[in-house]
């Protein structure tokens, strides 16, 4: 779902963080 190209340095942290948040509930 996330783009392979990281536009922002925080993007690399935001994408996995959202995945963990959804998995957690």
C-alpha positions in Angstrom: 0.0 0.0 0.0 2.9 2.3 0.7 5.0 3.7 -2.1 8.4 2.1 -2.7 9.9 5.6 -3.0 10.3 7.4 0.4 9.4 11.0 -0.2 9.9 12.0 3.4 12.4 10.7 6.0 9.6 10.0 8.4 7.6 8.1 5.8 9.7 5.0 6.5 8.6 5.2 10.1 5.0 6.2 9.4 4.1 3.3 7.1 5.2 0.5 9.4 3.7 2.4 12.4 0.3 2.5 10.7 0.5 -1.2 10.0 1.3 -1.9 13.6 -1.5 0.4 14.8 -4.0 -1.4 12.6 -2.8 -4.8 13.7 -3.1 -3.7 17.4 -6.5 -2.4 16.8 
